[in-house]
Amino acid sequence: MRSTQDDGRENSQLKTFGLLPYSNKRSNKYLPDGKINIEGEEYLVELKTAEDKGRSTLVSTGRGVDQNKINKWKKVFWIFSKYRKILNTKGQSFELTGDHYFCLGSWLNPWFEKHPLKKVNEGTDKFGGLILLDEVLNILENEISDEDLSRVKETYTRGTRQNDPRMSWENVVKKYCKKIDTTRPKEHLKELIIETKNKR
């Protein structure tokens, strides 16, 4: 399991659901958090936690969110877990509350399309989006070299990525995901994965 302090909640999820860490290395490329082998087939899992703040609970998603990352997110399974902060002899710590939800990433499409992707494609009041980029590239196509055109595209695309768009636990997680039986989380997770796989 990963040993950094920031990964404590993730390690608790890995243990709770009988998952293995996907990789012990950090990467600039997207890597899922965990994996599980069921009947000889490996499944990838994205893990998310959120501090329990009642109906105002928000889930942090990640940095550099763009169409490419979302496409990868849609293909893996997700587990959302609430936690609460606690104090112990070593100072401040946490505990998972037992409130866990499961989904396939594509179940979150309504949120992806309405929130991060809308800003990536359409931009904001201050920044342009990918729709504007297409117009700019068409204008520049015969004015600069292909190499410079590619550099412009990469620079602009990087600037449209969303930094940690938050999703509502109440209006997204509970709406589009399935609650995991906290009395048998490992077994129920496997059942949900197999059930989802058979419906695809």
Contacts in CASP RR format, 6 or more apart in sequence:
PFRMAT RR
TARGET T0000
AUTHOR 0000-0000-0000
METHOD contacts of the structure
MODEL  1
MRSTQDDGRENSQLKTFGLLPYSNKRSNKYLPDGKINIEGEEYLVELKTA
EDKGRSTLVSTGRGVDQNKINKWKKVFWIFSKYRKILNTKGQSFELTGDH
YFCLGSWLNPWFEKHPLKKVNEGTDKFGGLILLDEVLNILENEISDEDLS
RVKETYTRGTRQNDPRMSWENVVKKYCKKIDTTRPKEHLKELIIETKNKR
1 7 0 8 1.000
1 11 0 8 1.000
1 14 0 8 1.000
1 15 0 8 1.000
1 21 0 8 1.000
2 8 0 8 1.000
2 10 0 8 1.000
2 11 0 8 1.000
2 21 0 8 1.000
2 24 0 8 1.000
8 94 0 8 1.000
9 49 0 8 1.000
9 81 0 8 1.000
9 83 0 8 1.000
9 94 0 8 1.000
9 96 0 8 1.000
10 33 0 8 1.000
10 47 0 8 1.000
10 49 0 8 1.000
12 81 0 8 1.000
12 83 0 8 1.000
12 94 0 8 1.000
12 96 0 8 1.000
13 19 0 8 1.000
13 33 0 8 1.000
13 47 0 8 1.000
13 49 0 8 1.000
13 79 0 8 1.000
13 81 0 8 1.000
13 96 0 8 1.000
14 20 0 8 1.000
14 21 0 8 1.000
14 33 0 8 1.000
14 34 0 8 1.000
14 47 0 8 1.000
16 81 0 8 1.000
16 96 0 8 1.000
16 100 0 8 1.000
16 185 0 8 1.000
16 186 0 8 1.000
17 36 0 8 1.000
17 45 0 8 1.000
17 79 0 8 1.000
17 185 0 8 1.000
17 186 0 8 1.000
17 189 0 8 1.000
18 36 0 8 1.000
18 186 0 8 1.000
18 189 0 8 1.000
19 34 0 8 1.000
19 35 0 8 1.000
19 36 0 8 1.000
19 45 0 8 1.000
19 47 0 8 1.000
20 34 0 8 1.000
20 35 0 8 1.000
20 36 0 8 1.000
21 33 0 8 1.000
21 34 0 8 1.000
21 35 0 8 1.000
22 31 0 8 1.000
22 32 0 8 1.000
22 33 0 8 1.000
22 34 0 8 1.000
22 35 0 8 1.000
22 44 0 8 1.000
22 45 0 8 1.000
23 31 0 8 1.000
30 68 0 8 1.000
30 69 0 8 1.000
30 72 0 8 1.000
30 73 0 8 1.000
32 44 0 8 1.000
32 45 0 8 1.000
32 46 0 8 1.000
32 76 0 8 1.000
33 45 0 8 1.000
33 46 0 8 1.000
33 47 0 8 1.000
34 44 0 8 1.000
34 45 0 8 1.000
34 46 0 8 1.000
34 47 0 8 1.000
35 42 0 8 1.000
35 43 0 8 1.000
35 44 0 8 1.000
35 45 0 8 1.000
36 42 0 8 1.000
36 43 0 8 1.000
36 45 0 8 1.000
36 189 0 8 1.000
36 190 0 8 1.000
36 193 0 8 1.000
37 43 0 8 1.000
38 190 0 8 1.000
38 193 0 8 1.000
38 194 0 8 1.000
39 194 0 8 1.000
43 76 0 8 1.000
43 77 0 8 1.000
43 193 0 8 1.000
43 197 0 8 1.000
44 75 0 8 1.000
44 76 0 8 1.000
44 77 0 8 1.000
45 76 0 8 1.000
45 77 0 8 1.000
45 78 0 8 1.000
45 79 0 8 1.000
46 73 0 8 1.000
46 76 0 8 1.000
46 77 0 8 1.000
46 78 0 8 1.000
46 79 0 8 1.000
46 105 0 8 1.000
47 78 0 8 1.000
47 79 0 8 1.000
47 81 0 8 1.000
48 59 0 8 1.000
48 60 0 8 1.000
48 61 0 8 1.000
48 78 0 8 1.000
48 79 0 8 1.000
48 80 0 8 1.000
48 81 0 8 1.000
49 59 0 8 1.000
49 80 0 8 1.000
49 81 0 8 1.000
49 82 0 8 1.000
49 83 0 8 1.000
49 96 0 8 1.000
50 57 0 8 1.000
50 58 0 8 1.000
50 59 0 8 1.000
50 60 0 8 1.000
50 80 0 8 1.000
50 81 0 8 1.000
50 82 0 8 1.000
50 83 0 8 1.000
50 169 0 8 1.000
51 57 0 8 1.000
51 82 0 8 1.000
51 83 0 8 1.000
51 84 0 8 1.000
51 85 0 8 1.000
52 82 0 8 1.000
52 83 0 8 1.000
52 84 0 8 1.000
52 97 0 8 1.000
52 99 0 8 1.000
54 169 0 8 1.000
54 170 0 8 1.000
55 170 0 8 1.000
56 170 0 8 1.000
57 82 0 8 1.000
57 168 0 8 1.000
57 169 0 8 1.000
57 170 0 8 1.000
58 166 0 8 1.000
58 167 0 8 1.000
58 168 0 8 1.000
58 169 0 8 1.000
59 80 0 8 1.000
59 166 0 8 1.000
59 167 0 8 1.000
59 168 0 8 1.000
59 169 0 8 1.000
59 172 0 8 1.000
59 173 0 8 1.000
60 164 0 8 1.000
60 166 0 8 1.000
61 116 0 8 1.000
61 164 0 8 1.000
61 165 0 8 1.000
61 166 0 8 1.000
61 167 0 8 1.000
62 163 0 8 1.000
62 164 0 8 1.000
62 165 0 8 1.000
63 161 0 8 1.000
63 163 0 8 1.000
63 164 0 8 1.000
64 161 0 8 1.000
64 162 0 8 1.000
64 163 0 8 1.000
64 164 0 8 1.000
65 116 0 8 1.000
65 120 0 8 1.000
65 161 0 8 1.000
65 162 0 8 1.000
65 163 0 8 1.000
65 164 0 8 1.000
65 165 0 8 1.000
66 120 0 8 1.000
66 157 0 8 1.000
66 160 0 8 1.000
66 161 0 8 1.000
66 162 0 8 1.000
67 117 0 8 1.000
67 120 0 8 1.000
67 121 0 8 1.000
67 130 0 8 1.000
70 112 0 8 1.000
70 116 0 8 1.000
70 117 0 8 1.000
73 105 0 8 1.000
73 108 0 8 1.000
73 112 0 8 1.000
74 104 0 8 1.000
74 105 0 8 1.000
74 106 0 8 1.000
74 108 0 8 1.000
74 109 0 8 1.000
74 112 0 8 1.000
75 105 0 8 1.000
75 106 0 8 1.000
76 104 0 8 1.000
76 105 0 8 1.000
77 102 0 8 1.000
77 103 0 8 1.000
77 104 0 8 1.000
77 105 0 8 1.000
77 193 0 8 1.000
77 196 0 8 1.000
78 102 0 8 1.000
78 103 0 8 1.000
78 104 0 8 1.000
78 105 0 8 1.000
78 108 0 8 1.000
78 177 0 8 1.000
79 100 0 8 1.000
79 101 0 8 1.000
79 102 0 8 1.000
79 180 0 8 1.000
79 189 0 8 1.000
80 100 0 8 1.000
80 101 0 8 1.000
80 102 0 8 1.000
80 103 0 8 1.000
80 169 0 8 1.000
80 173 0 8 1.000
80 177 0 8 1.000
81 96 0 8 1.000
81 97 0 8 1.000
81 98 0 8 1.000
81 99 0 8 1.000
81 100 0 8 1.000
82 96 0 8 1.000
82 97 0 8 1.000
82 98 0 8 1.000
82 99 0 8 1.000
82 100 0 8 1.000
82 169 0 8 1.000
83 94 0 8 1.000
83 95 0 8 1.000
83 96 0 8 1.000
83 97 0 8 1.000
84 94 0 8 1.000
84 95 0 8 1.000
84 97 0 8 1.000
85 92 0 8 1.000
85 93 0 8 1.000
85 94 0 8 1.000
86 92 0 8 1.000
86 93 0 8 1.000
86 94 0 8 1.000
86 95 0 8 1.000
87 93 0 8 1.000
98 182 0 8 1.000
99 182 0 8 1.000
100 179 0 8 1.000
100 180 0 8 1.000
100 182 0 8 1.000
100 185 0 8 1.000
101 173 0 8 1.000
101 174 0 8 1.000
101 177 0 8 1.000
101 178 0 8 1.000
101 179 0 8 1.000
101 180 0 8 1.000
102 177 0 8 1.000
102 178 0 8 1.000
102 179 0 8 1.000
102 180 0 8 1.000
102 189 0 8 1.000
102 192 0 8 1.000
103 176 0 8 1.000
103 177 0 8 1.000
103 178 0 8 1.000
104 196 0 8 1.000
104 200 0 8 1.000
107 176 0 8 1.000
107 177 0 8 1.000
108 167 0 8 1.000
108 172 0 8 1.000
108 176 0 8 1.000
110 176 0 8 1.000
111 167 0 8 1.000
111 172 0 8 1.000
111 176 0 8 1.000
115 165 0 8 1.000
115 167 0 8 1.000
116 162 0 8 1.000
116 165 0 8 1.000
119 129 0 8 1.000
119 160 0 8 1.000
119 162 0 8 1.000
119 165 0 8 1.000
120 129 0 8 1.000
120 130 0 8 1.000
120 160 0 8 1.000
120 161 0 8 1.000
120 162 0 8 1.000
121 129 0 8 1.000
121 130 0 8 1.000
121 131 0 8 1.000
122 128 0 8 1.000
122 129 0 8 1.000
122 131 0 8 1.000
123 129 0 8 1.000
123 131 0 8 1.000
123 132 0 8 1.000
123 160 0 8 1.000
127 159 0 8 1.000
127 160 0 8 1.000
128 160 0 8 1.000
129 160 0 8 1.000
130 157 0 8 1.000
130 160 0 8 1.000
133 153 0 8 1.000
133 156 0 8 1.000
133 157 0 8 1.000
133 160 0 8 1.000
136 152 0 8 1.000
136 156 0 8 1.000
137 149 0 8 1.000
137 152 0 8 1.000
137 153 0 8 1.000
140 149 0 8 1.000
140 152 0 8 1.000
141 149 0 8 1.000
144 152 0 8 1.000
167 173 0 8 1.000
178 192 0 8 1.000
180 188 0 8 1.000
180 189 0 8 1.000
180 192 0 8 1.000
181 187 0 8 1.000
181 188 0 8 1.000
END
